[in-house]
Amino acid sequence: MFKKKFKIIQKRMDLHLEEIRATLSHRGDRGSSAESILKDFLKEYLPPYNRIGEGEIIDTKGNQSTQLDIVITNDGQPFLNDLSGPELFIIEGVSCVGEVKTKLNSQDVNTLIESCITYKKIKPVIQRGTMTCSNPEDTMRFVNHRPYFIFAYESQLTLQTIHQKITEHYALNEIPLEHQIDAIFCLDRGAIWNFGNGNGAYHFITDDGSKLPGIHITNDGKDGVLFDFMTWLSYAMPKINMPSSPIELYLKP
């Protein structure tokens, strides 16, 4: 039932993208419109405590992210803005972030690898009494840090090429797991998930039943990509219950 519903919505997104390209000639305008399509979808299908914005994220140590297309907040994010434009967010009030591309290319992948590393250096303060339901690896990746995804409507690269580029970069530069991209979704290609050390709630399981760590192509085709995206979001955004508003951490002298 849900798979069928998201399959229809994915077709609607494809039509919206076709309309954007027929109407808008400026690449920046097309990109903004593509972002709006995804934001509207997330606003409709995520819980009400997950507000959707865009902008930059800070932590109490003065670290700051680059501009991010999608910022999914939690109920710890103070209502300091109406999210109608780019804003500043505190990391404790963020559940997940993402970058949106109309057509993903090789330079985009290189840029987004670095954008993710900058973002993942931002660390939330975990207050005493904070509660969540997660296992140790997922807590490290999605609570002590917050997840990062790429969402592309189309890709100039095959999934195999994207997979090779990011895995080789991480291996060559010894990028730790907590600074890596967590998932990539290309509506016309499929999906790639990062399964970390293989000890999280979700596993990549081979035909013989073995569980493999690392980054893997989980869907090598366009069918069901939007459903995969929503499945991943539900897994990568554990509910975090904080004992007090985290904005207090930023207001102290």
JOUR-V995161 format. One record per residue. N is the residue number from 1. SS is DSSP state (helix for helix, strand for strand, loop for the rest). PSI is psi in whole degrees, -180 to 180 (* if undefined). OMEGA is omega in whole degrees, -180 to 180 (999 if undefined). Layout:
n=N ss=SS psi=PSI omega=OMEGA
n=N ss=SS psi=PSI omega=OMEGA
//
This chain:
n=1 ss=loop psi=-53 omega=-179
n=2 ss=helix psi=-39 omega=179
n=3 ss=helix psi=-42 omega=-180
n=4 ss=helix psi=-41 omega=-179
n=5 ss=helix psi=-47 omega=-178
n=6 ss=helix psi=-26 omega=175
n=7 ss=helix psi=-40 omega=178
n=8 ss=helix psi=-43 omega=180
n=9 ss=helix psi=-38 omega=179
n=10 ss=helix psi=-40 omega=176
n=11 ss=helix psi=-38 omega=178
n=12 ss=helix psi=-39 omega=177
n=13 ss=helix psi=-42 omega=178
n=14 ss=helix psi=-42 omega=179
n=15 ss=helix psi=-40 omega=177
n=16 ss=helix psi=-43 omega=180
n=17 ss=helix psi=-41 omega=178
n=18 ss=helix psi=-40 omega=179
n=19 ss=helix psi=-42 omega=179
n=20 ss=helix psi=-45 omega=-178
n=21 ss=helix psi=-33 omega=179
n=22 ss=helix psi=-22 omega=-174
n=23 ss=helix psi=-41 omega=-173
n=24 ss=loop psi=133 omega=-180
n=25 ss=loop psi=-25 omega=-178
n=26 ss=loop psi=130 omega=-176
n=27 ss=helix psi=-40 omega=180
n=28 ss=helix psi=-40 omega=179
n=29 ss=helix psi=-40 omega=178
n=30 ss=helix psi=-41 omega=179
n=31 ss=helix psi=-43 omega=180
n=32 ss=helix psi=-40 omega=180
n=33 ss=helix psi=-38 omega=178
n=34 ss=helix psi=-40 omega=177
n=35 ss=helix psi=-41 omega=-179
n=36 ss=helix psi=-37 omega=178
n=37 ss=helix psi=-46 omega=-179
n=38 ss=helix psi=-40 omega=179
n=39 ss=helix psi=-45 omega=-179
n=40 ss=helix psi=-39 omega=178
n=41 ss=helix psi=-47 omega=-178
n=42 ss=helix psi=-38 omega=178
n=43 ss=helix psi=-34 omega=-177
n=44 ss=helix psi=-33 omega=-169
n=45 ss=helix psi=-6 omega=174
n=46 ss=loop psi=160 omega=179
n=47 ss=loop psi=156 omega=-176
n=48 ss=loop psi=-23 omega=179
n=49 ss=loop psi=-9 omega=174
n=50 ss=loop psi=97 omega=175
n=51 ss=loop psi=156 omega=-174
n=52 ss=strand psi=123 omega=178
n=53 ss=strand psi=-165 omega=175
n=54 ss=strand psi=157 omega=178
n=55 ss=strand psi=-152 omega=-177
n=56 ss=strand psi=156 omega=-175
n=57 ss=strand psi=140 omega=-180
n=58 ss=strand psi=163 omega=170
n=59 ss=loop psi=180 omega=-175
n=60 ss=loop psi=-14 omega=-180
n=61 ss=loop psi=-2 omega=-180
n=62 ss=loop psi=3 omega=175
n=63 ss=loop psi=149 omega=-177
n=64 ss=strand psi=139 omega=180
n=65 ss=loop psi=171 omega=167
n=66 ss=loop psi=175 omega=176
n=67 ss=loop psi=129 omega=-177
n=68 ss=strand psi=137 omega=-175
n=69 ss=strand psi=-40 omega=-177
n=70 ss=strand psi=124 omega=173
n=71 ss=strand psi=116 omega=178
n=72 ss=strand psi=115 omega=-176
n=73 ss=strand psi=167 omega=171
n=74 ss=loop psi=-175 omega=-175
n=75 ss=loop psi=5 omega=173
n=76 ss=loop psi=-7 omega=179
n=77 ss=loop psi=122 omega=180
n=78 ss=loop psi=149 omega=180
n=79 ss=loop psi=72 omega=-179
n=80 ss=loop psi=-6 omega=-178
n=81 ss=loop psi=169 omega=-179
n=82 ss=loop psi=4 omega=176
n=83 ss=loop psi=20 omega=179
n=84 ss=loop psi=-12 omega=179
n=85 ss=loop psi=-177 omega=179
n=86 ss=loop psi=136 omega=-177
n=87 ss=strand psi=177 omega=178
n=88 ss=strand psi=133 omega=-177
n=89 ss=strand psi=152 omega=172
n=90 ss=strand psi=141 omega=-172
n=91 ss=helix psi=-32 omega=180
n=92 ss=helix psi=-29 omega=-179
n=93 ss=helix psi=16 omega=-180
n=94 ss=strand psi=133 omega=176
n=95 ss=strand psi=-31 omega=-174
n=96 ss=strand psi=153 omega=174
n=97 ss=strand psi=161 omega=178
n=98 ss=strand psi=161 omega=174
n=99 ss=strand psi=140 omega=-176
n=100 ss=strand psi=132 omega=177
n=101 ss=strand psi=135 omega=175
n=102 ss=strand psi=-47 omega=175
n=103 ss=strand psi=110 omega=-176
n=104 ss=strand psi=132 omega=176
n=105 ss=loop psi=-179 omega=-174
n=106 ss=helix psi=-42 omega=180
n=107 ss=helix psi=-37 omega=176
n=108 ss=helix psi=-45 omega=-178
n=109 ss=helix psi=-44 omega=179
n=110 ss=helix psi=-44 omega=-179
n=111 ss=helix psi=-42 omega=-177
n=112 ss=helix psi=-30 omega=174
n=113 ss=helix psi=-46 omega=-179
n=114 ss=helix psi=-37 omega=177
n=115 ss=helix psi=-41 omega=180
n=116 ss=helix psi=-43 omega=-180
n=117 ss=helix psi=-44 omega=178
n=118 ss=helix psi=-44 omega=-180
n=119 ss=helix psi=-42 omega=-175
n=120 ss=helix psi=-13 omega=174
n=121 ss=loop psi=-14 omega=177
n=122 ss=loop psi=126 omega=-175
n=123 ss=loop psi=131 omega=176
n=124 ss=loop psi=151 omega=170
n=125 ss=loop psi=123 omega=179
n=126 ss=loop psi=107 omega=-177
n=127 ss=loop psi=149 omega=173
n=128 ss=loop psi=130 omega=-179
n=129 ss=loop psi=-3 omega=176
n=130 ss=loop psi=138 omega=-178
n=131 ss=strand psi=140 omega=174
n=132 ss=strand psi=162 omega=178
n=133 ss=loop psi=103 omega=-176
n=134 ss=loop psi=164 omega=176
n=135 ss=loop psi=170 omega=-173
n=136 ss=helix psi=-44 omega=-178
n=137 ss=helix psi=-45 omega=-180
n=138 ss=helix psi=-32 omega=175
n=139 ss=helix psi=-43 omega=178
n=140 ss=helix psi=-43 omega=-174
n=141 ss=helix psi=-36 omega=-169
n=142 ss=helix psi=-7 omega=177
n=143 ss=loop psi=-55 omega=177
n=144 ss=loop psi=-27 omega=166
n=145 ss=loop psi=172 omega=178
n=146 ss=loop psi=140 omega=-170
n=147 ss=strand psi=158 omega=-176
n=148 ss=strand psi=129 omega=179
n=149 ss=strand psi=161 omega=171
n=150 ss=strand psi=134 omega=177
n=151 ss=strand psi=118 omega=180
n=152 ss=strand psi=137 omega=176
n=153 ss=strand psi=-36 omega=176
n=154 ss=strand psi=160 omega=178
n=155 ss=strand psi=134 omega=173
n=156 ss=loop psi=-18 omega=-177
n=157 ss=loop psi=149 omega=172
n=158 ss=loop psi=160 omega=176
n=159 ss=helix psi=-37 omega=-179
n=160 ss=helix psi=-38 omega=179
n=161 ss=helix psi=-43 omega=178
n=162 ss=helix psi=-47 omega=180
n=163 ss=helix psi=-45 omega=-179
n=164 ss=helix psi=-42 omega=-178
n=165 ss=helix psi=-47 omega=-175
n=166 ss=helix psi=-38 omega=-179
n=167 ss=helix psi=-40 omega=178
n=168 ss=helix psi=-40 omega=179
n=169 ss=helix psi=-45 omega=-178
n=170 ss=helix psi=-38 omega=180
n=171 ss=helix psi=-45 omega=-177
n=172 ss=helix psi=-38 omega=-176
n=173 ss=helix psi=5 omega=178
n=174 ss=loop psi=50 omega=180
n=175 ss=loop psi=123 omega=-179
n=176 ss=loop psi=155 omega=-177
n=177 ss=helix psi=-42 omega=-175
n=178 ss=helix psi=-6 omega=177
n=179 ss=helix psi=10 omega=-175
n=180 ss=loop psi=156 omega=173
n=181 ss=loop psi=138 omega=-175
n=182 ss=loop psi=-26 omega=179
n=183 ss=strand psi=153 omega=177
n=184 ss=strand psi=132 omega=-180
n=185 ss=strand psi=120 omega=177
n=186 ss=strand psi=114 omega=-174
n=187 ss=loop psi=-28 omega=-179
n=188 ss=loop psi=1 omega=-174
n=189 ss=loop psi=-46 omega=-175
n=190 ss=strand psi=-152 omega=-173
n=191 ss=strand psi=149 omega=175
n=192 ss=strand psi=129 omega=179
n=193 ss=strand psi=145 omega=173
n=194 ss=strand psi=113 omega=-177
n=195 ss=loop psi=10 omega=175
n=196 ss=loop psi=-135 omega=179
n=197 ss=loop psi=0 omega=178
n=198 ss=loop psi=8 omega=-177
n=199 ss=loop psi=11 omega=179
n=200 ss=loop psi=-177 omega=-178
n=201 ss=loop psi=-31 omega=178
n=202 ss=loop psi=144 omega=-177
n=203 ss=loop psi=151 omega=168
n=204 ss=strand psi=113 omega=-173
n=205 ss=strand psi=128 omega=179
n=206 ss=loop psi=174 omega=-179
n=207 ss=loop psi=-28 omega=-179
n=208 ss=loop psi=6 omega=176
n=209 ss=loop psi=2 omega=179
n=210 ss=loop psi=144 omega=177
n=211 ss=strand psi=126 omega=-177
n=212 ss=strand psi=136 omega=173
n=213 ss=loop psi=176 omega=172
n=214 ss=loop psi=-165 omega=-174
n=215 ss=strand psi=129 omega=-176
n=216 ss=strand psi=149 omega=171
n=217 ss=strand psi=121 omega=-177
n=218 ss=strand psi=-16 omega=179
n=219 ss=strand psi=108 omega=-177
n=220 ss=loop psi=61 omega=-179
n=221 ss=loop psi=165 omega=-173
n=222 ss=loop psi=-18 omega=-179
n=223 ss=loop psi=128 omega=173
n=224 ss=loop psi=11 omega=-177
n=225 ss=helix psi=-41 omega=-180
n=226 ss=helix psi=-37 omega=175
n=227 ss=helix psi=-42 omega=177
n=228 ss=helix psi=-40 omega=-180
n=229 ss=helix psi=-46 omega=-180
n=230 ss=helix psi=-34 omega=176
n=231 ss=helix psi=-45 omega=180
n=232 ss=helix psi=-43 omega=179
n=233 ss=helix psi=-41 omega=-179
n=234 ss=helix psi=-30 omega=179
n=235 ss=helix psi=-40 omega=-171
n=236 ss=helix psi=-4 omega=-180
n=237 ss=loop psi=70 omega=178
n=238 ss=loop psi=145 omega=179
n=239 ss=loop psi=128 omega=-179
n=240 ss=strand psi=117 omega=179
n=241 ss=strand psi=115 omega=-177
n=242 ss=loop psi=142 omega=-176
n=243 ss=loop psi=-24 omega=179
n=244 ss=loop psi=166 omega=-178
n=245 ss=loop psi=126 omega=-178
n=246 ss=loop psi=-13 omega=179
n=247 ss=loop psi=-23 omega=178
n=248 ss=helix psi=-32 omega=-178
n=249 ss=helix psi=-25 omega=-176
n=250 ss=helix psi=-10 omega=-177
n=251 ss=helix psi=-10 omega=179
n=252 ss=loop psi=143 omega=178
n=253 ss=loop psi=* omega=999
//
